[in-house]
Amino acid sequence: MSERPLRIGTRASALATTQSGHVADAVRARLGREVELVEITTDGDRSQAAGTSLVGSATGVFVGALREALHDGRVDIAVHSLKDLPTAPAPGLVVAAIPPREDPRDVVVARDGLTLGELPVGSRVGTGSPRRVSQLHALGLGLELVPVRGNVDTRIAKVRDGELDAVVLARAGLARLGRAEEATEVLDPLQVLPAPGQGALAIECRADDDLATALAVLDDPATRAAVEAERAVLATLEGGCSAPIGALAEVVEGEDGDELWVRAIALSRDGALSVRMSASGAPADAAGVGIRLAGEMLADGAGQLETEE
């Protein structure tokens, strides 16, 4: 008797189903199993469809709904944007694989093909991320930063319609949708560090499922080391998903083998004050490198930045 298809839980948005589709293709190719996508509609999706703004809780709603579907057996696998996952482990679940990462950098989609530096003072730039707001303020370009929510189409449409002069997005999302060419500038991490885990996917399943072992073939060790370090920084700084914290790690070839390099920044809300540091270590000690780096940042005052206005 043939095995039943594996059920992959996904949000219903174009980006989520595209990301889950990539995982489905990998499962078919590497595990030889047939799969089907199961769309999980969340309160967050319904609120966004109705035009309701979700303040800070959206990603938690999305992650929670997918995890509930895993727990109750409606799906076998959940695919998350890793930057949306809480840093604390989920009881009974395991991130079985983290596939190779897309480009983690942020991009600008601006009117008339402009870059941030070319936008006139007072230009309206949309982003829903406190991390981006703080770092854009820190650039001192005199931009008016406007809260914006919704999917990629919704945000870019605000530029096309003239409501905004530009929006800042994750390049990974545009790339996965085949729309990377719409970016008018890719932001250098020296200017704007991405969110911890940005550009990476998490493939989650039940911890007691044999599937967890099978899915390990989809794991990319370098990506896992990088995001473990970034998430350790975030967890140690106790930033949560909405805090103005950026981090980026990569595994590079060193004289004595692979090395892990991590850069991180914590900022006041207005970007006027910041603590920026970097560290390196062994990829096998990824979490330790991130924890030590965050500890040094706290010792240098990162814990006090949150209260600065």
GIPECOR-V960093 format. One record per backbone hydrogen bond with DSSP energy under -0.5 kcal/mol. CO is the residue of the C=O (numbers start at 0). NH is the residue of the N-H. Records with the same first field share a line. If there is no record, write none. Layout:
CO = NH / NH
This chain:
5 = 7 / 35
6 = 8 / 75 / 76
7 = 37
8 = 78
9 = 39
12 = 16
13 = 17
14 = 18
15 = 19
16 = 20
17 = 21
18 = 22
19 = 23
20 = 24
21 = 25
22 = 26
23 = 27
24 = 28
25 = 29
26 = 30 / 31 / 32
27 = 31
33 = 5
35 = 7
36 = 38
37 = 9
38 = 40
41 = 45
42 = 46
43 = 47
44 = 48
45 = 49
46 = 51
47 = 50
52 = 54
53 = 55
56 = 60
57 = 61
58 = 62
59 = 63
60 = 64
61 = 65
62 = 66
63 = 67
64 = 68
65 = 69
66 = 70
67 = 71
68 = 73 / 74
69 = 72
76 = 8
77 = 79 / 203
79 = 81 / 201
80 = 83
81 = 84
88 = 90
89 = 92
91 = 206
93 = 95 / 204
96 = 202
97 = 219
102 = 171
104 = 170
105 = 186
106 = 168
107 = 109 / 183 / 184
108 = 166
109 = 112
110 = 113
114 = 117 / 118
115 = 118
119 = 122
122 = 124 / 143
123 = 164 / 165
124 = 145
125 = 167
127 = 129
128 = 132
129 = 133
130 = 134
131 = 135
132 = 136
133 = 137
134 = 138
135 = 138 / 140
136 = 139
141 = 121
142 = 144
143 = 124 / 145
145 = 126
150 = 154
151 = 155
152 = 156
153 = 157
154 = 157 / 158
155 = 158 / 159
156 = 160
157 = 162 / 163
158 = 161
164 = 110
165 = 125
166 = 108
168 = 106
169 = 173
170 = 174
171 = 175
172 = 176
173 = 178
174 = 177
178 = 181
179 = 182
184 = 107 / 186
187 = 190 / 191
193 = 246
194 = 197
196 = 82 / 199
198 = 101
199 = 81
201 = 79 / 203
202 = 95 / 96
203 = 77
204 = 93
205 = 208
208 = 211
209 = 212 / 213
210 = 214
211 = 215
212 = 215
213 = 216
214 = 217
215 = 218
218 = 220
219 = 223
220 = 224
221 = 225
222 = 226
223 = 227
224 = 228
225 = 229
226 = 230
227 = 231
228 = 232
229 = 233
230 = 234
231 = 235
232 = 236
233 = 237 / 238
234 = 237
238 = 242
239 = 242
242 = 244
243 = 266
245 = 264
247 = 262
249 = 251 / 260
251 = 253 / 258
253 = 256
256 = 253
258 = 251 / 260
259 = 280
260 = 249
261 = 278
262 = 247
263 = 276
264 = 245
265 = 274
267 = 270
272 = 267
274 = 265
276 = 263
278 = 261
280 = 259
281 = 284
282 = 285
284 = 288
285 = 289
286 = 290
287 = 291
288 = 292
289 = 293
290 = 294
291 = 295
292 = 296
293 = 297
294 = 298
295 = 299
296 = 301
297 = 300
300 = 303 / 304
301 = 304
303 = 306
304 = 307
307 = 268
